Every structure is written in structure tokens, then in C-alpha cells.
Amino acid sequence: MGFSAERCLNGGSLPGRLADLDAPPERLFLRGELPRGPAVAIVGTRHPTPQFADYARSLAKELAEAGVAVLSGGAQGIDTEAHQGALEGAGATVVVAPAGFDRPFPEKNAELFARVVQNGGAYLSLVEADVPATQAVFFARNACLVALAHVVVVVEAPIRSGARNAAAHARKLGRPLFVVAVPPWHAKGHGCLAELRLGARALAGTKDLLKALAAQNLHAVAAHEPRPPSGGYPQQILAFPETSSPEGARASVIAAVRSGASSSDEIGLATRLPAGRVSELVLTLRLEGVLVTDPLGRLQIDNSPI
């Protein structure tokens, strides 16, 4: 399938949000383009009941129509429904895969993965195009999937499942975690009940996810709608190759302040840099005289004449 050349991402070209992982991958393989804007990961069982499969699909469609990228792992079941729903909503979706593009897992999803890339989404793999899936890659795939997401949703999951592994990564990385509640007699959803006991939020609908994104200063805007003037700092993007180097991180902090971020917390939200790194850069830029504070203590660029 030669419609999209595969690119190897490594070093400074890796998405910056992967730095939140204890052991980020050294390289990834990408076909297509990582979307800009907020992203929600939808995961769940490979053998869903029809009503939960339908819900995953409709949820992904509504998110896509609202301008939110949908991430999932490309597996059969809930993952497949999430990707299909995003495509139906004419939005971007990313397959974070455990296998190479030419050795898709599952094989029957090869056509789906091709459509994802052809329609402006991406196929992001931990291995090269001709490498099949192995058991060892699945948990690492889950970690990357969750790290790239701004919010994680578990639609239907047994007690022992890959979706619960993703949920564990969400708790560890501080990603907002929602689950679709199930009745206590529904064995395929006992993992969701367990996640609720561990602190996950019960999902009432798409509005819950949009509110969780807004709390991170991430506001979905449908592709066909004009983007309103933000009056604030730039919206988050999935890929931050420029912030992985010291020069890039410095430039991203300055850009965030120029766009309206006036505190370390706001800079952190705008750049997704770790809090410690933001504090270090702000201190350095203040000592250099690049940043100053106004009478209210808000950070700003020093535009005073020399």
C-alpha cells in the first residue's frame, strides 16, 4: 500500500507527550499525519456486546463531529468501532498499533487502517511495516496510546483485559479516565465496575468528555466551523517535535507567553512540558530579562525599549 510513505520518528521528532512515560519508546513508525487538537482514547473488549459496540461507535462519531481526534489500538471489537465511528463523523482517528502496517493486527482490519490514513488520520506503530504483532508489544502500545491521549474512555472491559491495562496507565499518567457503567450481572463489564471503585468517572455522554478537555484548556472545534479567536494561548497538538530539544522547549515557552499564558501552570497547559522543566525555563528566561512580571505578578514578554 504505497499511498503513504512510512516515516520513522525518533529523538526530537517523537510526540512530546510520550515524555510522560517512564520508558518512552526510542522510535515509532508513522503513516499519515498525527492530528492537531484534543484527543480522546476509546478502548474496550475485543468481544463486545452489540449495545456497547454501538455506543462506542456513536461516541466516536460525536467526538469526531465536534473536532476531537479519536485514538484507539486497532483491535477487533471496541477499538474497531471507535475508528469506524470517527471516520463516519468525518474526523481524524489514530491507530496506535502493536504491528507493522504491512502485517496488520487483526488482518481483517487492513482495509480499515488504509482508510484511516487516506482520510487524514494516522497509523502509528511501535515496529516497522513488516513486523507482526507479538505479545510483548501490546502493553507498550497501551502506554503510548494513553500517553498521547488527553482523556481515556473504557467502554466495556472484563476484569482481566488490555483495556484495564490502558486504564492503569491513565491513572499513573494522570489522564482523566471515564468508564461506561454496566449492571453488576454483566460479566464483560466487571472491569468497568472495578475502575469506578479505583476512582474512574462514570461517563454520561460526550459532554462529559468535552468538559474534561475544556478543563485542560482544550476546546474542540469542528473542521467545518470557523475557529473563534481564542484570546489565549495555542491549542494543544499531539506532536511536539520542537519541544524535545532545549532550544525548542525554550521557544515553546516564549510562544506560549506571547499568546497569552501568564503563569507557569498556563504555560504547562499550553506546551505540555513537565512542571519542573517549565519552572526551570521560566526562571532562566526571567534572569535573562526575556520574561518579566506585571504589577499583578503575571508573566509577559519584556517589550521595553533598550
C-alpha positions as CSV (number, residue, x, y, z in Angstrom):
1,M,0.0,0.0,0.0
2,G,2.1,2.8,-1.3
3,F,-0.2,5.7,-0.9
4,S,1.6,6.9,2.3
5,A,5.3,6.6,3.0
6,E,6.2,5.4,6.4
7,R,8.3,7.7,8.5
8,C,10.5,6.7,11.4
9,L,10.1,9.1,14.4
10,N,12.9,9.2,16.9
11,G,14.7,11.6,19.2
12,G,13.3,15.1,18.7
13,S,10.6,14.0,16.2
14,L,8.7,11.8,18.7
15,P,5.5,13.3,20.1
16,G,6.4,15.3,23.2
17,R,3.6,13.8,25.3
18,L,5.4,10.4,25.3
19,A,7.9,12.0,27.6
20,D,5.4,11.5,30.4
21,L,6.2,7.7,30.2
22,D,8.8,6.2,32.5
23,A,10.3,4.5,29.5
24,P,9.3,6.3,26.3
25,P,9.9,4.4,23.0
26,E,13.1,5.2,21.2
27,R,11.3,5.2,17.9
28,L,7.9,4.9,16.3
29,F,6.8,4.3,12.7
30,L,4.1,6.7,11.3
31,R,1.9,6.6,8.2
32,G,-0.3,9.6,7.7
33,E,-0.4,12.7,10.0
34,L,-0.9,13.0,13.7
35,P,-3.9,15.3,14.1
36,R,-3.9,18.6,15.9
37,G,-6.2,19.4,18.7
38,P,-7.6,17.4,21.6
39,A,-7.6,13.6,21.5
40,V,-9.7,11.0,23.3
41,A,-8.7,7.4,23.5
42,I,-11.5,4.8,23.4
43,V,-10.7,1.3,24.4
44,G,-12.5,-1.9,25.4
45,T,-13.1,-5.6,24.9
46,R,-12.4,-7.4,21.6
47,H,-15.7,-9.2,22.0
48,P,-18.3,-6.5,22.9
49,T,-22.0,-7.0,23.2
50,P,-23.9,-5.2,20.4
51,Q,-25.2,-2.3,22.5
52,F,-21.8,-1.4,23.8
53,A,-20.2,-1.7,20.3
54,D,-22.9,0.6,19.0
55,Y,-22.3,3.1,21.9
56,A,-18.5,3.1,21.2
57,R,-19.2,3.8,17.5
58,S,-21.7,6.6,18.2
59,L,-19.5,8.2,20.9
60,A,-16.5,8.3,18.5
61,K,-18.7,9.7,15.8
62,E,-19.9,12.5,18.1
63,L,-16.4,13.3,19.2
64,A,-15.2,13.4,15.6
65,E,-18.0,15.7,14.6
66,A,-17.1,18.0,17.4
67,G,-13.5,18.2,16.3
68,V,-11.9,15.8,18.7
69,A,-9.4,13.2,17.4
70,V,-10.2,9.6,18.4
71,L,-7.3,7.3,19.3
72,S,-7.6,3.5,19.7
73,G,-5.5,0.4,19.3
74,G,-6.9,-1.0,16.1
75,A,-8.0,-4.3,17.7
76,Q,-11.3,-6.0,16.8
77,G,-14.3,-5.1,18.9
78,I,-14.5,-1.7,20.7
79,D,-11.3,-0.4,19.1
80,T,-12.6,-1.1,15.6
81,E,-16.0,0.6,16.4
82,A,-14.1,3.7,17.7
83,H,-12.1,4.0,14.5
84,Q,-15.2,3.4,12.3
85,G,-17.3,5.9,14.3
86,A,-14.6,8.6,13.9
87,L,-14.5,8.0,10.1
88,E,-18.3,8.3,10.0
89,G,-18.0,11.6,11.8
90,A,-15.5,12.8,9.1
91,G,-12.9,13.3,11.8
92,A,-9.4,12.2,12.5
93,T,-8.5,8.9,14.1
94,V,-5.2,7.4,15.0
95,V,-4.5,3.7,15.2
96,V,-1.8,3.1,17.8
97,A,-0.8,-0.4,16.7
98,P,1.2,-3.3,18.0
99,A,2.1,-4.5,14.5
100,G,3.6,-3.0,11.3
101,F,1.3,-1.6,8.6
102,D,2.0,-4.4,6.2
103,R,1.3,-7.1,8.9
104,P,-1.8,-5.6,10.5
105,F,-3.4,-7.0,13.6
106,P,-6.0,-8.2,13.1
107,E,-5.5,-8.9,9.4
108,K,-9.2,-8.2,8.6
109,N,-8.7,-4.6,9.6
110,A,-6.1,-3.9,6.9
111,E,-8.7,-2.1,4.8
112,L,-9.9,0.0,7.8
113,F,-6.3,1.0,8.6
114,A,-5.8,2.1,5.0
115,R,-9.0,4.2,5.1
116,V,-7.8,5.8,8.4
117,V,-4.6,7.1,6.7
118,Q,-6.4,8.0,3.4
119,N,-8.9,10.1,5.3
120,G,-6.3,12.3,7.1
121,G,-5.7,10.1,10.2
122,A,-2.6,8.1,11.1
123,Y,-1.3,4.6,11.7
124,L,1.4,4.8,14.4
125,S,3.3,1.6,15.2
126,L,6.0,0.5,17.6
127,V,7.5,-1.7,15.0
128,E,8.5,-1.5,11.3
129,A,6.0,-2.2,8.5
130,D,6.8,-5.8,8.0
131,V,6.9,-6.9,11.7
132,P,3.9,-8.8,13.1
133,A,2.4,-8.3,16.5
134,T,3.9,-10.0,19.5
135,Q,2.6,-10.3,23.0
136,A,5.4,-8.2,24.4
137,V,4.4,-5.2,22.4
138,F,0.7,-4.9,23.5
139,F,1.3,-3.3,26.9
140,A,3.9,-0.9,25.5
141,R,1.3,0.0,22.8
142,N,-1.2,0.7,25.5
143,A,1.2,3.0,27.3
144,C,1.8,5.0,24.2
145,L,-1.9,5.2,23.3
146,V,-2.7,6.6,26.7
147,A,0.2,9.0,26.8
148,L,-0.9,10.6,23.5
149,A,-4.5,11.0,24.8
150,H,-5.9,13.9,26.8
151,V,-8.8,11.8,28.1
152,V,-9.3,8.0,28.2
153,V,-12.6,6.1,27.9
154,V,-13.2,2.4,28.7
155,V,-16.4,1.3,27.1
156,E,-16.7,-2.4,28.1
157,A,-14.0,-4.4,29.8
158,P,-13.7,-7.7,31.7
159,I,-11.7,-7.8,34.9
160,R,-8.6,-9.1,33.1
161,S,-8.2,-7.2,29.8
162,G,-6.0,-4.9,27.8
163,A,-8.4,-2.1,28.4
164,R,-7.8,-2.3,32.1
165,N,-4.1,-2.1,31.4
166,A,-4.7,1.1,29.5
167,A,-6.8,2.4,32.4
168,A,-3.9,1.7,34.8
169,H,-1.6,3.7,32.6
170,A,-4.2,6.5,32.6
171,R,-4.2,6.6,36.4
172,K,-0.4,6.6,36.5
173,L,-0.1,9.4,33.9
174,G,-2.9,11.5,35.4
175,R,-5.1,11.3,32.3
176,P,-8.8,11.8,33.1
177,L,-10.4,8.3,33.0
178,F,-14.1,7.6,32.2
179,V,-15.9,4.3,32.0
180,V,-19.3,3.3,30.7
181,A,-21.1,1.9,33.7
182,V,-22.6,-1.6,33.5
183,P,-25.1,-3.6,35.6
184,P,-23.4,-5.8,38.2
185,W,-24.5,-9.0,36.4
186,H,-22.8,-8.1,33.1
187,A,-19.6,-10.1,33.3
188,K,-17.9,-8.4,30.3
189,G,-18.1,-5.1,32.1
190,H,-16.8,-6.1,35.6
191,G,-13.6,-4.3,34.7
192,C,-15.5,-1.0,34.4
193,L,-17.0,-1.5,37.8
194,A,-13.5,-2.1,39.2
195,E,-12.3,1.0,37.6
196,L,-15.1,3.0,39.2
197,R,-14.0,1.7,42.6
198,L,-10.5,2.9,41.8
199,G,-11.6,6.4,41.0
200,A,-12.7,6.5,37.3
201,R,-15.6,8.7,36.4
202,A,-18.9,7.3,35.1
203,L,-19.5,8.6,31.6
204,A,-22.9,10.2,30.9
205,G,-22.1,11.3,27.4
206,T,-20.0,13.3,25.0
207,K,-20.4,16.5,27.0
208,D,-18.5,14.9,29.9
209,L,-15.5,14.4,27.7
210,L,-15.7,17.9,26.2
211,K,-15.8,19.4,29.7
212,A,-12.8,17.3,30.7
213,L,-10.9,18.6,27.7
214,A,-12.0,22.2,28.4
215,A,-10.6,21.8,32.0
216,Q,-7.2,21.3,30.3
217,N,-7.9,24.4,28.1
218,L,-8.5,22.1,25.1
219,H,-11.5,23.1,23.1
220,A,-12.8,21.1,20.2
221,V,-13.8,22.9,17.1
222,A,-15.4,21.0,14.2
223,A,-13.4,21.2,11.0
224,H,-16.2,22.9,9.1
225,E,-16.7,25.6,11.7
226,P,-14.5,28.8,11.8
227,R,-12.1,28.7,14.7
228,P,-13.0,31.6,17.0
229,P,-10.3,33.9,18.3
230,S,-9.1,32.3,21.5
231,G,-7.7,35.3,23.3
232,G,-5.5,32.7,25.0
233,Y,-2.6,30.5,24.1
234,P,-2.5,28.0,21.3
235,Q,-4.4,24.8,21.4
236,Q,-2.6,21.6,22.3
237,I,-1.3,19.4,19.4
238,L,-0.4,15.7,19.6
239,A,3.0,16.0,18.1
240,F,5.5,18.4,19.6
241,P,8.8,17.6,17.9
242,E,10.1,21.1,18.6
243,T,9.8,20.9,22.4
244,S,12.0,17.9,22.8
245,S,15.2,19.9,22.4
246,P,16.3,22.6,24.9
247,E,16.0,25.2,22.2
248,G,12.6,24.0,21.2
249,A,11.3,23.9,24.8
250,R,12.6,27.5,25.3
251,A,10.9,28.7,22.1
252,S,7.6,27.0,23.1
253,V,7.6,28.8,26.4
254,I,8.2,32.1,24.8
255,A,5.5,31.4,22.2
256,A,3.0,30.4,24.9
257,V,3.6,33.7,26.8
258,R,3.3,35.7,23.6
259,S,-0.1,34.0,23.0
260,G,-1.4,34.9,26.5
261,A,-0.1,32.3,29.0
262,S,0.7,34.4,32.1
263,S,1.7,31.8,34.7
264,S,3.8,28.6,34.9
265,D,0.6,26.5,35.1
266,E,-0.8,28.1,32.0
267,I,2.5,27.6,30.2
268,G,2.5,24.0,31.2
269,L,-1.0,23.5,29.8
270,A,-0.1,25.2,26.5
271,T,3.2,23.4,26.0
272,R,2.6,20.1,27.9
273,L,6.1,20.3,29.2
274,P,6.7,18.8,32.7
275,A,6.1,21.3,35.5
276,G,9.7,21.2,36.7
277,R,11.0,22.0,33.2
278,V,8.6,24.9,32.9
279,S,9.7,26.3,36.2
280,E,13.4,26.0,35.2
281,L,12.8,27.7,31.8
282,V,10.7,30.5,33.3
283,L,13.4,31.2,35.9
284,T,16.1,31.2,33.2
285,L,14.1,33.5,30.9
286,R,13.4,35.9,33.8
287,L,17.1,36.0,34.7
288,E,17.9,36.7,31.1
289,G,15.4,39.5,31.0
290,V,13.3,37.9,28.3
291,L,10.3,37.5,30.7
292,V,9.1,40.0,33.3
293,T,6.1,40.2,35.5
294,D,3.5,42.9,35.6
295,P,2.2,44.5,38.8
296,L,-0.1,41.6,39.3
297,G,2.6,39.0,39.0
298,R,1.6,37.8,35.6
299,L,4.4,36.8,33.2
300,Q,4.9,38.7,30.0
301,I,7.5,39.3,27.3
302,D,9.8,42.3,28.1
303,N,9.0,44.7,25.3
304,S,10.6,47.7,27.0
305,P,12.9,49.8,24.8
306,I,16.6,49.3,25.1
